[in-house]
Amino acid sequence: MRSDFSAADTGASDELLTFAEAARLLPRRRAGRPVHPSTVSRWRSPGIRRRDGSSITLRCVGLPSGWMTTLEWIREFVEQITAEKSGQPAPAPALRTTAGRRRAIERANRELDAIGI
């Protein structure tokens, strides 16, 4: 089920997805089998080990209904893994400007007001 919750206050421009939805959107893997939602969960924690021992983790937000991610965060995760495997430095994440942060806060506040929180 897709969420009506906006990811604006989380720094993402995409719609939030459950791990099951995210898994269905990913390309099929071994023997044509789909990616399992528990695989997406493992990408959140413990993540993928780098050569230096640190981890690359999938960015997620925790809601009462469970963990959610976005396509943007999945793309960032894949870019970091690709950079690690190719020996290149990972691309720096886009920084949000003060004006962008203010707009995101205002949007989130309007959504919270609309649902009575």
C-alpha positions as a Markdown table, in Angstrom:
| # | Residue | x | y | z |
|---|---|---|---|---|
| 1 | Met | 0.0 | 0.0 | 0.0 |
| 2 | Arg | 1.4 | 3.4 | -0.9 |
| 3 | Ser | 1.4 | 6.1 | 1.7 |
| 4 | Asp | -0.2 | 9.5 | 1.4 |
| 5 | Phe | 2.5 | 10.8 | 3.8 |
| 6 | Ser | 4.8 | 13.2 | 2.1 |
| 7 | Ala | 8.5 | 12.5 | 2.3 |
| 8 | Ala | 9.3 | 16.3 | 2.1 |
| 9 | Asp | 10.4 | 16.6 | 5.8 |
| 10 | Thr | 12.7 | 13.6 | 5.3 |
| 11 | Gly | 14.6 | 15.2 | 2.5 |
| 12 | Ala | 13.2 | 13.0 | -0.2 |
| 13 | Ser | 11.2 | 14.1 | -3.2 |
| 14 | Asp | 9.7 | 10.7 | -3.9 |
| 15 | Glu | 6.7 | 9.0 | -2.4 |
| 16 | Leu | 7.3 | 6.7 | 0.6 |
| 17 | Leu | 7.3 | 3.0 | -0.2 |
| 18 | Thr | 6.9 | 0.0 | 2.1 |
| 19 | Phe | 9.8 | -2.6 | 1.8 |
| 20 | Ala | 7.4 | -4.9 | -0.1 |
| 21 | Glu | 6.6 | -2.2 | -2.6 |
| 22 | Ala | 10.2 | -1.3 | -3.0 |
| 23 | Ala | 11.1 | -4.9 | -3.6 |
| 24 | Arg | 8.5 | -5.3 | -6.3 |
| 25 | Leu | 10.0 | -2.3 | -8.2 |
| 26 | Leu | 13.5 | -3.7 | -8.2 |
| 27 | Pro | 14.8 | -5.9 | -11.1 |
| 28 | Arg | 14.5 | -9.7 | -10.6 |
| 29 | Arg | 17.5 | -11.5 | -9.4 |
| 30 | Arg | 18.8 | -15.1 | -9.4 |
| 31 | Ala | 16.8 | -17.5 | -11.6 |
| 32 | Gly | 14.3 | -14.7 | -12.3 |
| 33 | Arg | 13.1 | -14.6 | -8.7 |
| 34 | Pro | 12.0 | -11.2 | -7.3 |
| 35 | Val | 13.8 | -9.4 | -4.6 |
| 36 | His | 12.3 | -10.3 | -1.2 |
| 37 | Pro | 11.2 | -7.5 | 1.2 |
| 38 | Ser | 13.5 | -9.0 | 3.9 |
| 39 | Thr | 16.4 | -8.2 | 1.5 |
| 40 | Val | 15.4 | -4.5 | 1.5 |
| 41 | Ser | 15.1 | -4.7 | 5.3 |
| 42 | Arg | 18.7 | -6.1 | 5.5 |
| 43 | Trp | 19.9 | -3.2 | 3.4 |
| 44 | Arg | 18.5 | -0.9 | 6.2 |
| 45 | Ser | 20.2 | -2.8 | 8.9 |
| 46 | Pro | 22.9 | -4.2 | 9.0 |
| 47 | Gly | 23.5 | -2.8 | 5.4 |
| 48 | Ile | 26.3 | -3.8 | 3.0 |
| 49 | Arg | 29.9 | -4.0 | 4.3 |
| 50 | Arg | 32.5 | -1.8 | 2.7 |
| 51 | Arg | 36.1 | -2.8 | 2.3 |
| 52 | Asp | 37.1 | -0.6 | 5.3 |
| 53 | Gly | 34.6 | -2.3 | 7.6 |
| 54 | Ser | 32.0 | 0.4 | 7.7 |
| 55 | Ser | 28.5 | -0.1 | 6.3 |
| 56 | Ile | 26.4 | 1.3 | 3.5 |
| 57 | Thr | 22.8 | 1.4 | 4.7 |
| 58 | Leu | 19.6 | 2.1 | 2.9 |
| 59 | Arg | 18.0 | 5.4 | 4.2 |
| 60 | Cys | 14.6 | 4.8 | 5.7 |
| 61 | Val | 12.0 | 6.4 | 8.0 |
| 62 | Gly | 10.2 | 4.5 | 10.7 |
| 63 | Leu | 6.5 | 5.0 | 11.0 |
| 64 | Pro | 4.0 | 3.2 | 13.3 |
| 65 | Ser | 3.0 | 1.1 | 10.3 |
| 66 | Gly | 6.6 | 0.0 | 9.7 |
| 67 | Trp | 9.8 | 1.1 | 7.9 |
| 68 | Met | 9.5 | 3.0 | 4.6 |
| 69 | Thr | 12.0 | 4.2 | 2.0 |
| 70 | Thr | 11.8 | 6.1 | -1.4 |
| 71 | Leu | 13.1 | 5.4 | -4.9 |
| 72 | Glu | 15.5 | 8.3 | -4.5 |
| 73 | Trp | 17.0 | 6.7 | -1.4 |
| 74 | Ile | 17.3 | 3.4 | -3.2 |
| 75 | Arg | 19.1 | 5.1 | -6.1 |
| 76 | Glu | 21.5 | 6.7 | -3.6 |
| 77 | Phe | 22.1 | 3.3 | -2.0 |
| 78 | Val | 22.8 | 1.7 | -5.3 |
| 79 | Glu | 25.2 | 4.5 | -6.3 |
| 80 | Gln | 27.1 | 4.1 | -3.1 |
| 81 | Ile | 27.4 | 0.3 | -3.6 |
| 82 | Thr | 28.5 | 0.8 | -7.3 |
| 83 | Ala | 31.1 | 3.4 | -6.3 |
| 84 | Glu | 32.4 | 1.0 | -3.6 |
| 85 | Lys | 32.7 | -1.9 | -5.9 |
| 86 | Ser | 34.3 | 0.1 | -8.7 |
| 87 | Gly | 36.8 | 1.7 | -6.3 |
| 88 | Gln | 35.5 | 5.3 | -7.0 |
| 89 | Pro | 34.5 | 7.7 | -4.3 |
| 90 | Ala | 30.7 | 7.8 | -3.7 |
| 91 | Pro | 28.9 | 10.9 | -5.0 |
| 92 | Ala | 28.2 | 13.5 | -2.3 |
| 93 | Pro | 24.6 | 13.7 | -1.2 |
| 94 | Ala | 22.7 | 16.8 | -2.4 |
| 95 | Leu | 22.5 | 19.3 | 0.4 |
| 96 | Arg | 19.2 | 21.0 | 1.1 |
| 97 | Thr | 19.3 | 24.8 | 1.2 |
| 98 | Thr | 17.8 | 26.8 | 4.0 |
| 99 | Ala | 14.9 | 27.9 | 1.8 |
| 100 | Gly | 14.3 | 24.2 | 0.7 |
| 101 | Arg | 14.3 | 23.1 | 4.4 |
| 102 | Arg | 11.8 | 25.9 | 5.2 |
| 103 | Arg | 9.5 | 24.9 | 2.4 |
| 104 | Ala | 9.7 | 21.3 | 3.5 |
| 105 | Ile | 8.8 | 22.2 | 7.1 |
| 106 | Glu | 5.9 | 24.4 | 5.9 |
| 107 | Arg | 4.6 | 21.6 | 3.7 |
| 108 | Ala | 4.9 | 19.1 | 6.5 |
| 109 | Asn | 3.1 | 21.4 | 8.9 |
| 110 | Arg | 0.2 | 21.9 | 6.4 |
| 111 | Glu | -0.1 | 18.2 | 6.0 |
| 112 | Leu | -0.1 | 17.7 | 9.8 |
| 113 | Asp | -2.7 | 20.4 | 10.2 |
| 114 | Ala | -4.8 | 18.7 | 7.5 |
| 115 | Ile | -4.9 | 15.4 | 9.4 |
| 116 | Gly | -5.4 | 17.1 | 12.8 |
| 117 | Ile | -2.0 | 16.6 | 14.4 |
